[in-house]
Amino acid sequence: MFFDIQISFTIIPSNWYDLYNLGGIKLKRILILLFVVVLSGCSNSTNGEEELVFGFTVEDFESRVEDVLKQMGEDTNLQTLSSEVNDDGRHVITLSKNIMMFIDSSNDQKVSAVSLGALPNAYFTEKEDLLFSLLLLVGTVDDSLNAGERSSVLEKLKLTDDTNLLDHTSVYKNNGIEFIFKGSNDDNIVLQAIPTK
């Protein structure tokens, strides 16, 4: 199996807040398209092999996210603001105005990749929720991990409170899952999880 990782980022206008206030739906579509472009560079190159998938469906994943958010209750501001399929067929879960999850799936709805995308503003305005969303992604793609093991994955990726997430790139494999992180002040914050052999 060969992984073709090509991460390219597009700059979001600095007046994103004005865009959000003037047309939330329009901005949401722009962000969804932006993240599709950003994350489409990270994909499994199967070279004729069967596509690798996780052992759960999009519906299962969404249920896992909902369960964790309910358990967290008031300890997080994150919630499912919307859950929909975009024009490219990707499932998108909006957790806040700055944080979204993108779910790629096979024809039988098995999840083939999950990406968490955040605007740089999330680092300044909702850092605690941003860090929790990274942990949320790790725990929901691999529910066999206990709390300490989930935190350990973030530590191996150097995704801690001390790390400048706006100037950081890291890759780590754990339990057959490759986690790829790329954060930039000029672009976006992205953590992607893909199954590996």
Secondary structure, DSSP 8 states (H G I E B T S, - for coil): -EEEE--------TTHHHHHHH-HHHHHHHHHHHHHHHHHTEEEE-TTS-----SSBHHHHHHHHHHHHHHHGGG-----SEEEE-TTS-EEEE-SSSEEEEEEE-TTSBEEEEEEEE-THHHHHSHHHHHHHHHHHHHHH-TT--HHHHHHHHHHTT-STTS-TTEEEEEEEETTEEEEEEEESSS-EEEEEEE--
